[in-house]
Amino acid sequence: MTAPPRPLPERKQDMLRRFAEDVDAWVSTASLDGTPYLMPLSFLWTADTLLLSTTVTNPTARNLQANPQVQLTIGEFRDVIHITGTAAITEVTDVEGESFATKAGFDPRPLANYPFFRVIPTKIQAWREANELKDRVLMNDGVWLI
């Protein structure tokens, strides 16, 4: 039996809890010629942005530098958060770097050629079952709707 749809404030709180507890996201990028690339990466949610890190030789890093449009998916098939945003290489604060290292289980800061990318969400959707699809958009054009 399908549970009733969650009220939007509850759905946002569930999403923020997942951002705090989940470690990895599927990150989808595309090269300038449109070739898609999908890769799992660890993330840190901080100050309404997501931090990612990967080696500059990885197609994800190359794609983000050429085309900053990105999509990330967190969760499972029947409990998903889908994020659309833009990414750019960024410096991280000591607190962000430590938090990322603790959460991800590895610290890219001392590694050569492992930049951080800051993803600024423009759209966030969250749903569990078909009955939550109608109100799945929690952020649009970078503005929280709830």
Summary of the structure (lengths in Angstrom):
residues: 146
radius of gyration: 15.5
end to end distance: 27.5
largest distance: 50.8
contacts: 415
relative contact order: 0.22
helix: 25%
strand: 41%
